[in-house]
Structures are given as structure tokens and as C-alpha cells.
Amino acid sequence: MSSDRLETLQARVEALEVKASYSEDLLETLNLTIYRQQQSIDALLQELRQLRQQLPEAGQQGPRNLRDELPPHY
């Protein structure tokens, strides 16, 4: 093999190694992002469950007075 061809192949291999390294880093970053998003989703779902449990309890207090629901500036 000629030295030019060997250098070309070596440069191509190095370029592929750099791309693979960047790809691995990106994949790790994306996995971490997805993990954090899933944690946020799980927390929001838990909050939603708690709010749904409180909703029937609030409805059982009897008839509501619409004046109680007016904003404070009225």
C-alpha cells in the first residue's frame, strides 16, 4: 500500500472515530434529557391524581355560592 493511501485511510478512520465519539455524547445527553422529562411527567401525573382525589371531596361540601367564587377585586 502506498503511504498516501495509508494516510487517507487513517484520516478517514480518525474522522469516523470523532463522529462516533460525538454521537455517543449526544446519545448520553438525549438519554439524560428523556430521563429528566420522564421524572417531570411522573411528578405531574402524581399531582393530577392528587387533584382528582380532592375534586370529589370539594363537590360534597354542598351547594356553592357564586359570590364565593368572585375574584377579590369585585
FENWORA-V593586 format. One record per pair of residues at least 12 apart in sequence whose ideal C-beta (glycine too) atoms are under 7 Angstrom apart, sorted by the first residue. I is the first residue (numbers start at 1). J is the second residue. D is the distance in whole Angstrom. If there is no record, write none. Layout:
i | j | d
I | J | D
I | J | D
//
This chain:
none
//
